[in-house]
Structure formats: structure tokens, C-alpha cells
């Protein structure tokens, strides 16, 4: 992941029915699956509520965090 000539390590950790998203070992958000749709949250803010895939939810989460794949 990059942000204006900087690089960041992004990692995912699955726990129960959710995926924790980490940037440089700090948790930035969660991705949860519910009834076939995925919801990504950044802190308490919902970034996307009805993504069709985990990857789409991740991209929305990283974009709102100003990181680009």
C-alpha cells in the first residue's frame, strides 16, 4: 500500500466472523460478513455497508484511510 511516496504494510487477521485490518501493526478497521454482504468500518464510521466481496470492502476501507492498492 502506498501514500505519497511512502509504503505501508497491510495485514489481515480473521477472528470469528470478522476480519481485522491492520496498517503497520495498528488496527484501523473491521470487515464483517452479514447475510452475504460485507460491511467495513473505520473506527465507528461505516465505510461501506453492502460490499459484494471481502476484497471490495477492504478496498473501500483502505481508500477511506487514504491508502491505495
Secondary structure, DSSP 8 states (H G I E B T S, - for coil): -BSSS-B--EEEEEETTEEEEEETTEEEEEEEEETTEEEEEETTEEEEEEESSHHHHHHHHHHHTT-B-
